[in-house]
Amino acid sequence: MGHTHTLDPSAPASVVLDIGGDVGALAIYTDAALHGHEIEVSRVDPDGGPDPVAVRTHAAVRFRALRPDPLYGALIPDLPAGRYVVWDGDTPLSTVEVVGGRVAEYGWPDGK
């Protein structure tokens, strides 16, 4: 059975994160063209590079009215601390360090 994501706008203060200890989250900022796009991340492999067959987690890009200027982005919660690869399909874009108790941030190329 597949899954669905709501693509409705997020209202201010509508997201609650359960982070702390060795668990963090990742906010990925994009532009409006990626609305509805699934963004995937995976742990960096033991040798420090992207592993194309690693287990991935994902989130959909949504409109978020969180700041004085609205933005588009994906929020991936509940990530164990460590380095993660941000994927665009089969292409690794970058690595991001997720620290427990914090929200790491990544700007999608050509995004905010």
C-alpha positions as MATLAB code, in Angstrom:
seq = 'MGHTHTLDPSAPASVVLDIGGDVGALAIYTDAALHGHEIEVSRVDPDGGPDPVAVRTHAAVRFRALRPDPLYGALIPDLPAGRYVVWDGDTPLSTVEVVGGRVAEYGWPDGK';
ca = [
       0.000    0.000    0.000;
       1.343    3.452   -0.893;
       1.379    6.545    1.228;
       0.209   10.066    0.726;
       1.345   13.427    2.003;
      -0.843   16.414    2.524;
       0.319   19.319    0.408;
      -1.855   21.841    2.220;
       0.016   24.887    3.544;
       1.523   24.615    7.011;
       0.280   27.237    9.439;
       2.648   28.953   11.884;
       3.403   26.759   14.924;
       1.758   23.710   13.296;
       4.789   21.421   13.505;
       5.983   19.859   16.752;
       9.351   18.118   16.785;
      10.375   15.503   19.306;
      14.134   16.093   19.217;
      16.802   15.854   21.873;
      19.552   13.541   23.012;
      20.815   11.876   19.833;
      17.784   12.794   17.689;
      17.571   15.848   15.439;
      15.696   16.992   12.336;
      16.495   18.428    8.912;
      14.782   21.415    7.258;
      15.338   21.643    3.501;
      14.441   24.964    1.861;
      13.413   25.013   -1.796;
      11.593   27.253   -4.231;
       7.941   26.996   -5.256;
       8.761   24.905   -8.342;
       9.411   21.896   -6.079;
       6.015   22.003   -4.344;
       4.897   18.374   -3.919;
       8.346   16.968   -4.771;
       9.588   14.150   -2.527;
      13.037   14.825   -1.067;
      14.976   11.864    0.272;
      17.892   11.590    2.696;
      19.993    8.632    3.855;
      22.832    8.086    6.290;
      26.322    8.497    4.846;
      27.907    5.096    4.244;
      30.713    3.866    6.544;
      33.373    5.097    4.071;
      31.954    8.632    4.184;
      30.235    8.747    0.805;
      26.724    8.403   -0.595;
      25.372    4.855   -0.716;
      22.831    4.562   -3.557;
      21.149    1.531   -1.967;
      21.010    2.860    1.617;
      17.635    3.043    3.347;
      16.165    6.476    2.697;
      13.587    8.559    4.469;
      11.639   11.294    2.732;
       9.312   14.242    3.050;
       7.265   16.253    0.575;
       7.940   19.908   -0.170;
       5.104   22.091    1.122;
       4.275   25.760    1.419;
       5.166   26.946    4.905;
       3.954   30.243    6.352;
       6.594   30.289    9.082;
       8.413   33.579    8.689;
       7.601   37.071    7.571;
       8.341   35.777    4.053;
       6.551   32.505    3.192;
       8.762   29.660    2.040;
       8.665   26.203    0.526;
      10.465   23.291    2.054;
      10.510   19.808    3.485;
      10.966   18.903    7.143;
      12.414   15.509    7.986;
      11.993   14.773   11.719;
      13.332   12.039   13.978;
      16.797   11.606   12.453;
      19.477    9.966   14.592;
      22.502   12.280   14.847;
      25.026   11.808   12.023;
      25.833   12.772    8.448;
      23.115   12.465    5.815;
      23.110   12.568    2.025;
      20.424   14.758    0.420;
      19.230   13.094   -2.791;
      17.636   14.434   -5.969;
      16.362   11.148   -7.371;
      19.502    9.056   -7.898;
      21.830   12.068   -7.657;
      23.474   12.896   -4.324;
      23.404   16.692   -3.874;
      25.211   17.262   -0.610;
      25.838   15.959    2.873;
      24.410   17.558    5.989;
      25.353   17.027    9.638;
      22.362   16.373   11.894;
      23.053   17.064   15.568;
      20.874   15.733   18.361;
      18.498   18.318   19.805;
      18.809   20.648   16.801;
      17.299   21.280   13.396;
      19.922   21.202   10.646;
      19.205   23.329    7.571;
      19.945   22.819    3.890;
      19.197   25.094    0.942;
      18.209   23.168   -2.182;
      20.217   24.388   -5.201;
      18.357   27.317   -6.780;
      16.080   27.404   -3.700;
      15.922   29.824   -0.791;
];
